[in-house]
Amino acid sequence: MHRIIQATPNADFTLDLQFEDGRRARVSLSDLVDTAPIAAPFRDLVRFIGELTIVENGDVLRWSDQFELHADSLRYRAFPDELERDYGLPRGSRRRPAA
């Protein structure tokens, strides 16, 4: 499990994240904010930026009491190679693992 120690929301619906191991990444949530019904209130940029908190010892990012994302899902958005490493290749993928 990963923990987020710093999260900064940006005006383009991205987050600048720092994880417990020091790795940093910018993660786009624009697709999620645009399509997920639960995220609809956070299409308002003021709410997206103003209501973000880190909770549960860095395990979760939460906006208000309505919308939250787990640190592991954000980590895998930031570093898809880790998703592949931890869970294998996506079903139907023709790529071969690195030797």
C-alpha positions as CSV (number, residue, x, y, z in Angstrom):
1,M,0.0,0.0,0.0
2,H,1.2,3.5,-0.8
3,R,0.6,6.7,1.1
4,I,0.3,10.2,-0.2
5,I,2.2,12.8,1.9
6,Q,1.5,15.8,-0.3
7,A,-1.2,16.6,-2.9
8,T,-1.7,19.9,-4.7
9,P,-4.7,20.4,-7.0
10,N,-4.2,22.4,-10.2
11,A,-6.5,24.4,-12.4
12,D,-6.4,21.8,-15.2
13,F,-7.8,19.1,-13.0
14,T,-4.5,17.5,-12.3
15,L,-2.9,16.7,-9.0
16,D,0.8,17.1,-8.1
17,L,1.4,14.2,-5.7
18,Q,4.3,13.1,-3.5
19,F,4.3,9.6,-2.2
20,E,5.8,8.1,1.0
21,D,8.9,6.9,-0.9
22,G,9.6,10.4,-2.3
23,R,8.4,9.7,-5.9
24,R,6.5,12.6,-7.3
25,A,4.0,12.7,-10.2
26,R,1.4,14.8,-11.9
27,V,-1.8,12.9,-12.4
28,S,-4.7,14.0,-14.6
29,L,-8.2,13.5,-13.2
30,S,-10.0,15.4,-16.0
31,D,-11.4,12.2,-17.6
32,L,-12.7,11.1,-14.2
33,V,-14.1,14.5,-13.2
34,D,-15.8,14.8,-16.7
35,T,-17.4,11.4,-16.8
36,A,-18.0,10.0,-13.2
37,P,-21.4,11.1,-11.9
38,I,-20.1,11.1,-8.3
39,A,-17.5,13.6,-9.4
40,A,-19.9,16.0,-11.0
41,P,-19.9,18.6,-8.2
42,F,-16.1,18.8,-8.5
43,R,-16.3,20.0,-12.1
44,D,-16.4,23.4,-10.4
45,L,-12.8,24.3,-10.2
46,V,-13.2,26.2,-6.9
47,R,-14.5,23.0,-5.3
48,F,-11.9,20.8,-6.9
49,I,-9.1,22.9,-5.6
50,G,-10.6,24.0,-2.3
51,E,-12.1,20.8,-0.9
52,L,-9.2,18.4,-1.3
53,T,-7.8,16.8,1.8
54,I,-5.5,13.9,2.6
55,V,-7.1,11.5,5.0
56,E,-6.6,8.1,6.6
57,N,-2.9,8.6,7.1
58,G,-2.4,9.3,3.4
59,D,-4.3,6.3,2.1
60,V,-7.1,8.4,0.7
61,L,-7.6,11.8,-1.0
62,R,-11.1,13.2,-0.3
63,W,-13.1,16.1,-1.6
64,S,-15.8,17.2,0.8
65,D,-17.5,14.0,2.0
66,Q,-18.7,13.0,-1.4
67,F,-15.7,11.9,-3.5
68,E,-12.5,10.1,-2.7
69,L,-9.7,8.2,-4.4
70,H,-7.4,5.7,-2.9
71,A,-3.6,6.3,-2.9
72,D,-2.9,3.0,-4.7
73,S,-5.2,3.9,-7.6
74,L,-3.5,7.3,-7.9
75,R,-0.1,5.6,-7.7
76,Y,-1.0,3.3,-10.6
77,R,-2.3,6.2,-12.7
78,A,1.0,8.0,-12.1
79,F,3.2,5.0,-12.7
80,P,1.5,2.4,-14.9
81,D,4.7,0.3,-15.1
82,E,4.1,-0.5,-11.4
83,L,0.6,-1.7,-12.2
84,E,2.0,-4.0,-14.8
85,R,4.8,-5.1,-12.5
86,D,2.4,-5.8,-9.6
87,Y,-0.5,-7.3,-11.5
88,G,0.8,-8.5,-14.8
89,L,-0.1,-7.5,-18.3
90,P,-3.6,-6.4,-19.2
91,R,-5.9,-9.1,-20.5
92,G,-5.5,-9.4,-24.3
93,S,-2.2,-7.6,-24.3
94,R,0.3,-8.7,-26.9
95,R,3.3,-7.1,-25.2
96,R,5.9,-9.3,-23.7
97,P,7.3,-8.7,-20.2
98,A,10.8,-7.2,-20.2
99,A,13.5,-9.8,-19.8
